[in-house]
Amino acid sequence: MVDVLLGLQWGDEGKGKIVDFLAKNYQIIARFQGGPNAGHTLYLDDKKVVLHTIPSGVFHPGILNVIGNGVVIDPVSFQAECEEIESLGVDLKACMLISERAHLILPSHKALDKASELAKGQQKIGSTLKGIGPTYMDKTGRNGLRVGDILKADFKARYQVLKDKHLQILNQPEWAEEIQSWEADFFKAIEALKQYQIIAAEYWLNEQLIAGKRILAEGAQGTMLDIDFGTYPFVTSSNTITAGLCTGLGIAPKWVGKVFGISKAYCTRVGSGPFPTELLNETGDQLRAIGHEFGATTGRPRRCGWIDLVALKYACMINGVTDLIITKADILDEMPEVFLCNAYSINGVQTQHFPYDIINDSIEPVYVKTEKWSKALSSCTNVDDLPEEFNAFTRLISDFTKVKVSFVSNGVGRHQLITL
C-alpha cells in the first residue's frame, strides 16, 4: 500500500519531522510534487537540516528515496543539497532514485519567474522566485525539459531551443546576460545529476507495490496552496493534495491507504494571499517569536494567526484524511489565551464552508475560546501526561473535522511526538 503524508494549511506544518518519524514503517519514501521551494526541517542530534528536493527518509539506513515525476528539479540547488547531505555520511547514490520524467528548472525559468513577479507590482503572489511556476507552465505547455533528456546526445540543443523561446518572451538584453551568467553552474550541475540513479519510476514503484513493499508518499507545500483547491491565485503550481500522488508518482488510486494530514496548532502563511485568522497585532507577533516562524527555504517572516477549523475541515475533506497530526502544540504553552475559528461570517452570513471567492468576500472569523492548559506540553512524554485542557482542544478539532487526532508534536526533537 501507499500511505500519504501532506500539509493541510499553507505549508510549513512540520512535514519533514513527521516523515522522519514514520519512515521506519516503510521501505520507500517518495516525493510526488513541488520543487526547491519546499523546506522540510529535521533535527539530527540537535543539528538542523533542511531538505528541499530530497525526500525526508534519507537519514534512515535501508530506506530507498524516490523523487517522482511530479517534482521539478533545479540542478544547481539540487547539487548543493546533495553535497550537504552526503557530507553527513549519507550515500545518496545508493539510496536515492530520480524519475526520468521529472521536469528541469532552467536558468531562464528563474528569469521568467522574477520578471513576472516584478511586473505584478502590488498584485504579486509572493513567489519564491525559484523558477517553479514557469517550469510547470512549460510542462503543461508541452515545452519542458525532463531529467531523462540530460542523457540524450542533443540535450544542449534542446536546452538552447527552450532558452531562445524564453528570451523572446523576456525581450530585454539584460535578461540574456543574467541567464548566461548562470549557465556554467547549471551545466556543471547537470553533469553531477547524471551520477545518480535515473529510472522509469512509475514502473519501478508499481513493481515494488506488487512485491508487497510499503511506500510513504511525501507532499510539499500545503493543501491551501493547491493549484485547484487552494486560495487561488495565491497558490503554488502543482497539486499538493492526495490526488497529486497518483499523477506525481504514476500510482493508481487503488493502492492508497492511510492519509496523514498535518496541521499546526495555529496557522501561518508566507507571502501574499488571504488569511482569515491572521493576527495583525501583538498576539501574532508573539506567536511568530515563540514559534520561530521564519521560512525554512526563504527566511521570510511568516504571518501568524489562530487555527482555522473551517479551512482545516475543508482540507480534510479534499484529501480524505484518516489521521490528523497536530504540530507545534507546545508553542501555545506560553499563550495567555487560545482560540479556534469554527465559522466564517461572510458579508454578514455565517457559514462553515470554505468559500470559492476568498479574495473579494468580506470574511470575519468566528472564534471559540479554550482554557489555557495547566502544564507545559513540552514536558509531556506520553498521552497520560497531557493536561485535560489540551485534550479538550484536540477534541474540538476532531469533533469539527470528523477526523481523529492521532499524533501531537510537542517540540522540535526527532522523537517529541506523542501518540494519542
Backbone torsions as a table, in degrees:
resi	resn	phi	psi	omega
1	MET	NA	160.3	174.0
2	VAL	-114.3	117.4	169.7
3	ASP	-95.4	155.2	-178.3
4	VAL	-127.6	142.8	176.7
5	LEU	-126.1	125.5	-177.2
6	LEU	-149.4	165.4	179.7
7	GLY	-85.6	147.4	-177.7
8	LEU	-109.5	0.7	-179.5
9	GLN	-118.5	-135.7	-179.0
10	TRP	-101.9	35.1	-177.6
11	GLY	87.0	177.2	177.6
12	ASP	64.1	27.8	-176.5
13	GLU	-83.6	-11.4	-178.1
14	GLY	103.5	31.9	-175.5
15	LYS	-64.1	-39.5	-176.0
16	GLY	-58.3	-46.3	-179.9
17	LYS	-61.9	-41.4	-175.9
18	ILE	-70.9	-40.0	175.4
19	VAL	-60.0	-44.3	179.7
20	ASP	-59.5	-39.6	-179.5
21	PHE	-69.2	-42.8	-175.4
22	LEU	-81.6	-15.8	-169.7
23	ALA	-54.7	-32.2	-176.8
24	LYS	-61.4	-17.2	-179.4
25	ASN	-89.0	0.4	-173.1
26	TYR	-131.4	158.2	174.8
27	GLN	-96.9	-20.2	-175.0
28	ILE	-139.3	134.8	171.3
29	ILE	-115.3	130.0	-175.1
30	ALA	-131.1	123.7	171.5
31	ARG	-81.2	133.4	-174.0
32	PHE	-116.5	-6.1	177.9
33	GLN	-163.8	175.9	177.4
34	GLY	84.6	-176.0	-178.2
35	GLY	-148.2	-152.7	-176.7
36	PRO	-71.5	1.8	172.1
37	ASN	-76.0	-12.2	175.5
38	ALA	-72.7	149.8	175.9
39	GLY	-143.5	91.1	-177.5
40	HIS	-97.9	112.6	-171.2
41	THR	-94.9	130.9	175.3
42	LEU	-124.9	154.2	174.5
43	TYR	-120.2	116.2	-179.1
44	LEU	-113.1	107.8	-176.7
45	ASP	51.3	47.8	179.2
46	ASP	70.7	3.0	175.3
47	LYS	-92.9	127.0	-179.9
48	LYS	-83.4	126.6	177.5
49	VAL	-126.3	129.9	178.8
50	VAL	-112.8	121.1	177.8
51	LEU	-99.4	136.4	-177.3
52	HIS	-111.0	-48.6	-179.7
53	THR	-116.5	-32.0	-178.0
54	ILE	-71.8	133.7	177.7
55	PRO	-60.0	155.3	-170.9
56	SER	-84.1	11.9	177.8
57	GLY	-99.3	6.9	-170.9
58	VAL	-69.1	-15.9	-178.8
59	PHE	-93.1	9.7	177.9
60	HIS	-110.1	112.8	179.4
61	PRO	-57.9	137.3	176.6
62	GLY	91.2	-11.4	179.4
63	ILE	-93.6	135.1	176.0
64	LEU	-94.1	143.4	-175.4
65	ASN	-122.8	127.0	-174.3
66	VAL	-117.3	131.9	171.0
67	ILE	-98.3	111.1	-171.7
68	GLY	-79.7	173.8	-177.5
69	ASN	-66.8	-21.4	-179.5
70	GLY	-78.3	-8.4	179.7
71	VAL	-85.8	146.3	170.7
72	VAL	-109.3	135.7	-170.6
73	ILE	-116.5	126.9	170.1
74	ASP	-93.2	107.3	-175.4
75	PRO	-54.6	-35.1	-176.3
76	VAL	-70.0	-53.2	179.9
77	SER	-68.1	-31.1	178.3
78	PHE	-65.6	-41.9	177.7
79	GLN	-60.9	-43.9	179.9
80	ALA	-63.4	-41.2	179.3
81	GLU	-64.7	-43.4	179.0
82	CYS	-61.0	-43.5	-179.0
83	GLU	-63.1	-38.8	179.0
84	GLU	-65.4	-45.4	-178.2
85	ILE	-67.6	-39.5	179.7
86	GLU	-66.9	-29.1	177.4
87	SER	-67.9	-15.8	178.3
88	LEU	-92.6	6.6	175.2
89	GLY	96.4	10.3	-179.6
90	VAL	-92.3	129.7	177.6
91	ASP	-91.1	87.1	-176.3
92	LEU	-65.6	-29.8	-179.7
93	LYS	-65.9	-21.5	179.4
94	ALA	-95.0	-28.6	-171.4
95	CYS	-115.0	2.8	-178.2
96	MET	-125.0	135.0	178.4
97	LEU	-125.6	145.0	-174.7
98	ILE	-124.2	130.7	177.6
99	SER	-66.6	133.8	176.9
100	GLU	-67.2	-15.7	-178.1
101	ARG	-92.0	-5.4	177.6
102	ALA	-65.5	139.5	-176.7
103	HIS	-86.7	153.1	-177.5
104	LEU	-100.3	138.6	171.6
105	ILE	-89.4	120.4	-179.9
106	LEU	-94.4	160.6	174.0
107	PRO	-54.0	-37.9	-179.0
108	SER	-70.1	-24.0	173.7
109	HIS	-65.5	-39.4	178.3
110	LYS	-65.3	-39.1	178.0
111	ALA	-64.4	-42.4	177.8
112	LEU	-62.1	-40.8	179.9
113	ASP	-61.9	-47.4	-179.1
114	LYS	-63.9	-44.4	-179.3
115	ALA	-64.1	-40.3	-179.4
116	SER	-64.7	-43.7	-178.3
117	GLU	-67.7	-39.1	177.7
118	LEU	-63.1	-37.3	-178.0
119	ALA	-69.8	-24.7	-177.9
120	LYS	-75.5	-22.9	179.5
121	GLY	58.9	-124.5	-178.4
122	GLN	-67.5	-15.5	-178.6
123	GLN	-94.0	11.7	-177.6
124	LYS	-60.5	149.1	-173.9
125	ILE	-95.3	-2.1	179.1
126	GLY	86.7	31.9	179.3
127	SER	-59.2	148.5	175.8
128	THR	-79.7	-3.3	176.0
129	LEU	62.7	31.3	-179.9
130	LYS	-99.5	7.0	176.8
131	GLY	83.4	10.5	-173.4
132	ILE	-71.3	-47.6	179.2
133	GLY	-57.8	-52.2	178.7
134	PRO	-60.6	-31.5	178.1
135	THR	-67.5	-44.4	176.5
136	TYR	-65.8	-32.7	176.9
137	MET	-64.5	-41.9	176.8
138	ASP	-66.8	-33.0	177.9
139	LYS	-62.3	-51.1	-179.1
140	THR	-73.2	-23.9	176.9
141	GLY	-84.0	0.0	175.6
142	ARG	64.6	37.2	178.0
143	ASN	-118.8	-7.8	-167.6
144	GLY	-70.0	163.6	172.1
145	LEU	-106.9	140.3	-176.8
146	ARG	-115.4	165.8	-177.7
147	VAL	-56.6	-39.8	179.4
148	GLY	-60.3	-25.0	-179.3
149	ASP	-67.5	-25.2	-177.0
150	ILE	-68.9	-15.6	179.0
151	LEU	-88.6	-4.3	-179.7
152	LYS	-85.9	146.3	-178.4
153	ALA	-64.6	-27.6	-176.6
154	ASP	-100.0	24.0	-176.1
155	PHE	-57.6	-44.9	-177.4
156	LYS	-63.6	-33.2	177.3
157	ALA	-68.2	-41.8	177.1
158	ARG	-62.8	-41.7	177.6
159	TYR	-58.2	-45.7	-175.8
160	GLN	-63.9	-38.2	179.2
161	VAL	-61.3	-45.7	-178.8
162	LEU	-71.2	-38.2	177.4
163	LYS	-60.8	-44.8	-179.7
164	ASP	-61.4	-38.1	177.7
165	LYS	-62.9	-42.6	179.7
166	HIS	-65.7	-38.7	179.5
167	LEU	-64.6	-34.3	176.7
168	GLN	-64.5	-37.1	178.9
169	ILE	-69.7	-43.5	-178.4
170	LEU	-68.8	-43.3	170.7
171	ASN	56.0	35.8	175.6
172	GLN	-142.9	129.1	-174.6
173	PRO	-58.0	-33.6	-177.0
174	GLU	-63.9	-28.9	177.3
175	TRP	-68.0	-38.8	178.8
176	ALA	-60.3	-41.0	179.1
177	GLU	-66.6	-41.0	-179.0
178	GLU	-66.2	-43.0	178.6
179	ILE	-61.9	-43.6	-179.7
180	GLN	-61.5	-35.4	-179.4
181	SER	-67.9	-21.0	-179.7
182	TRP	-91.0	-12.9	-167.2
183	GLU	-71.3	-33.1	-179.2
184	ALA	-60.2	-45.7	178.3
185	ASP	-65.5	-36.1	-179.3
186	PHE	-62.6	-50.0	-176.3
187	PHE	-72.5	-28.9	172.5
188	LYS	-64.1	-42.2	179.7
189	ALA	-68.3	-32.2	176.5
190	ILE	-61.5	-42.3	178.5
191	GLU	-64.3	-37.8	177.7
192	ALA	-66.2	-38.6	-179.5
193	LEU	-61.6	-33.7	-179.4
194	LYS	-63.5	-18.3	-176.0
195	GLN	-79.4	-11.4	-178.9
196	TYR	-95.2	167.8	-177.9
197	GLN	-75.8	112.6	178.3
198	ILE	-105.8	121.7	-170.0
199	ILE	-133.2	165.7	167.9
200	ALA	-81.6	84.1	-167.5
201	ALA	-61.3	-34.5	-177.9
202	GLU	-63.5	-39.6	176.8
203	TYR	-69.4	-45.2	-176.9
204	TRP	-61.6	-45.4	-178.2
205	LEU	-64.8	-41.8	179.7
206	ASN	-67.7	-33.7	174.7
207	GLU	-63.7	-39.3	178.8
208	GLN	-66.3	-38.7	178.6
209	LEU	-64.0	-44.4	179.2
210	ILE	-62.8	-32.2	179.4
211	ALA	-79.2	-1.3	176.2
212	GLY	90.8	11.3	179.5
213	LYS	-74.1	147.9	177.9
214	ARG	-98.8	131.2	-176.4
215	ILE	-119.6	136.7	171.0
216	LEU	-111.6	117.7	178.6
217	ALA	-88.3	126.3	-174.8
218	GLU	-106.3	118.4	178.1
219	GLY	-89.1	160.8	176.2
220	ALA	-120.2	167.9	-174.7
221	GLN	55.7	-138.8	-177.3
222	GLY	-156.3	164.8	-176.1
223	THR	-56.1	-39.7	-176.2
224	MET	-74.9	1.1	172.6
225	LEU	-109.1	7.7	179.4
226	ASP	-61.7	139.7	-175.6
227	ILE	-62.4	-29.6	179.9
228	ASP	-96.9	-39.8	-169.8
229	PHE	-114.2	2.8	178.8
230	GLY	-86.1	-168.2	-177.2
231	THR	-82.2	66.8	-177.0
232	TYR	-58.6	137.7	6.2
233	PRO	-90.4	6.6	-178.6
234	PHE	-85.2	67.6	-173.8
235	VAL	-137.0	175.3	173.3
236	THR	-89.1	-172.9	-170.7
237	SER	-105.9	13.5	-177.6
238	SER	-135.6	170.5	175.6
239	ASN	-86.9	108.8	-175.9
240	THR	-89.0	-0.6	-173.3
241	ILE	-92.7	176.3	-177.9
242	THR	-52.6	-41.9	-178.9
243	ALA	-58.6	-26.3	-179.3
244	GLY	-65.0	-23.6	-179.7
245	LEU	-69.5	-31.1	180.0
246	CYS	-67.1	-46.3	179.9
247	THR	-80.0	-24.9	-177.1
248	GLY	-87.2	-10.1	178.7
249	LEU	-129.3	-16.5	-176.6
250	GLY	80.0	34.7	-179.1
251	ILE	-114.8	133.1	-177.8
252	ALA	-73.3	152.3	-179.0
253	PRO	-58.2	-26.9	-177.0
254	LYS	-61.5	-19.8	-177.4
255	TRP	-86.5	-11.7	-172.6
256	VAL	-75.1	129.9	178.6
257	GLY	-109.4	-108.3	-179.2
258	LYS	-73.7	148.9	172.9
259	VAL	-122.1	106.6	177.5
260	PHE	-88.8	117.1	179.3
261	GLY	-108.9	132.0	-175.6
262	ILE	-110.0	133.5	175.2
263	SER	-136.6	139.3	168.3
264	LYS	-67.5	162.8	175.8
265	ALA	-75.1	-4.7	173.4
266	TYR	-142.6	-170.8	-177.9
267	CYS	-119.3	146.9	170.9
268	THR	-139.2	158.7	174.4
269	ARG	-151.3	140.8	175.7
270	VAL	-106.7	138.0	176.3
271	GLY	84.1	-164.8	-175.1
272	SER	-80.4	171.5	174.9
273	GLY	119.1	161.7	-177.1
274	PRO	-67.3	147.9	-176.9
275	PHE	-156.3	86.1	-170.7
276	PRO	-56.1	-35.9	-174.9
277	THR	-100.1	15.8	-179.0
278	GLU	-59.4	138.9	179.5
279	LEU	-108.2	102.6	-179.7
280	LEU	-93.3	57.9	-176.5
281	ASN	-153.5	-168.3	-177.8
282	GLU	-64.3	-30.9	179.1
283	THR	-64.9	-43.4	176.3
284	GLY	-62.0	-41.6	177.7
285	ASP	-63.2	-38.1	-179.8
286	GLN	-66.4	-44.0	176.8
287	LEU	-58.7	-43.2	-179.9
288	ARG	-62.7	-43.3	-176.8
289	ALA	-69.7	-47.3	-177.7
290	ILE	-67.2	-40.0	-176.4
291	GLY	-84.8	-0.7	-176.2
292	HIS	49.9	52.4	-173.3
293	GLU	-85.3	82.1	175.2
294	PHE	-135.5	137.5	-173.0
295	GLY	-56.3	131.2	179.9
296	ALA	-66.0	-29.2	-179.0
297	THR	-95.8	-43.6	-172.7
298	THR	-98.8	-23.9	-175.0
299	GLY	79.1	-0.5	-177.7
300	ARG	-69.9	141.5	175.5
301	PRO	-63.5	136.9	178.9
302	ARG	-88.8	143.1	171.6
303	ARG	-74.8	142.8	-172.7
304	CYS	-127.9	149.3	177.7
305	GLY	-165.0	177.5	179.6
306	TRP	-71.5	160.5	179.6
307	ILE	-62.7	139.1	-175.5
308	ASP	-109.8	99.8	-176.8
309	LEU	-72.8	-25.5	177.0
310	VAL	-64.0	-50.4	178.4
311	ALA	-66.3	-36.0	-178.0
312	LEU	-67.8	-42.6	177.9
313	LYS	-63.4	-40.6	176.5
314	TYR	-59.2	-45.9	-179.6
315	ALA	-64.5	-39.0	177.9
316	CYS	-63.9	-39.3	179.5
317	MET	-65.7	-48.8	-177.6
318	ILE	-59.8	-37.1	-174.0
319	ASN	-93.8	-13.7	-174.4
320	GLY	66.5	42.2	-175.4
321	VAL	-62.2	132.3	176.3
322	THR	-103.8	-26.3	-176.7
323	ASP	-138.8	120.2	176.0
324	LEU	-89.5	139.8	175.9
325	ILE	-123.9	120.3	-179.4
326	ILE	-99.8	122.1	-179.2
327	THR	-108.5	162.2	176.4
328	LYS	55.7	31.0	177.9
329	ALA	-62.8	-32.1	-177.9
330	ASP	-65.8	-20.4	179.1
331	ILE	-63.2	-30.2	-179.6
332	LEU	-77.3	-6.6	177.2
333	ASP	-53.9	-37.7	-172.8
334	GLU	-93.1	0.2	-179.6
335	MET	-84.7	131.9	-179.4
336	PRO	-66.9	-26.9	178.6
337	GLU	-141.0	152.5	177.7
338	VAL	-130.6	132.0	-178.7
339	PHE	-124.6	154.9	173.2
340	LEU	-129.9	135.8	175.3
341	CYS	-85.9	120.6	-179.3
342	ASN	-117.9	10.8	175.3
343	ALA	-169.8	160.4	171.0
344	TYR	-113.5	143.5	166.5
345	SER	-104.6	109.5	-176.0
346	ILE	-110.5	113.0	-177.7
347	ASN	51.1	39.2	176.0
348	GLY	87.3	-2.9	-179.5
349	VAL	-109.8	127.8	-177.2
350	GLN	-86.5	138.8	-178.8
351	THR	-149.0	157.2	172.5
352	GLN	-114.9	16.2	175.1
353	HIS	-98.5	140.7	176.4
354	PHE	-78.0	126.1	-170.6
355	PRO	-79.1	153.7	174.7
356	TYR	-65.9	-49.3	-176.6
357	ASP	-101.2	76.5	-179.1
358	ILE	-78.8	-12.1	-177.9
359	ILE	-77.0	-47.6	-170.6
360	ASN	-99.3	-19.5	179.3
361	ASP	-71.4	147.7	176.5
362	SER	-85.8	105.7	-173.6
363	ILE	-110.3	126.5	173.9
364	GLU	-117.7	121.4	179.0
365	PRO	-70.6	142.8	175.1
366	VAL	-106.1	125.9	-171.8
367	TYR	-111.1	151.8	166.7
368	VAL	-120.1	139.2	-176.5
369	LYS	-99.6	142.4	175.2
370	THR	-115.4	159.5	179.1
371	GLU	-70.6	142.8	174.1
372	LYS	-67.3	133.7	-177.0
373	TRP	-72.8	152.3	-168.6
374	SER	-84.4	-7.1	177.6
375	LYS	-147.0	158.6	-177.8
376	ALA	-71.8	128.5	178.1
377	LEU	-64.3	-30.6	-178.6
378	SER	-62.7	-17.9	179.8
379	SER	-89.8	-5.9	-176.1
380	CYS	-85.4	143.0	179.7
381	THR	-119.1	-15.1	177.1
382	ASN	-151.6	175.0	-173.2
383	VAL	-62.1	-31.6	-179.2
384	ASP	-70.1	-19.6	179.1
385	ASP	-78.8	-20.3	-172.1
386	LEU	-67.0	134.2	179.0
387	PRO	-68.8	149.9	-176.3
388	GLU	-61.5	-33.6	179.6
389	GLU	-61.9	-37.2	177.8
390	PHE	-73.1	-37.0	176.0
391	ASN	-60.3	-35.4	176.4
392	ALA	-65.9	-36.9	177.6
393	PHE	-61.4	-47.6	-179.3
394	THR	-69.4	-32.2	176.9
395	ARG	-65.0	-38.9	176.5
396	LEU	-58.7	-42.3	180.0
397	ILE	-65.6	-46.9	-179.3
398	SER	-63.9	-44.5	-178.1
399	ASP	-63.7	-37.3	-177.1
400	PHE	-75.2	-45.0	-175.5
401	THR	-84.1	-17.5	-175.2
402	LYS	65.5	28.1	177.5
403	VAL	-130.1	135.8	-179.2
404	LYS	-70.4	143.0	170.8
405	VAL	-86.8	114.7	-173.3
406	SER	-96.9	-30.6	-178.2
407	PHE	-140.0	151.1	173.8
408	VAL	-131.1	125.9	175.6
409	SER	-92.0	127.1	-176.5
410	ASN	-125.4	34.1	176.5
411	GLY	165.9	168.9	-175.9
412	VAL	-80.4	-16.0	-176.1
413	GLY	-59.5	150.8	-176.0
414	ARG	-57.1	-33.3	-175.5
415	HIS	-112.2	16.0	176.2
416	GLN	-85.7	72.0	-179.3
417	LEU	-144.2	122.1	-175.3
418	ILE	-103.3	128.0	176.3
419	THR	-84.9	127.8	179.5
420	LEU	-91.1	NA	NA
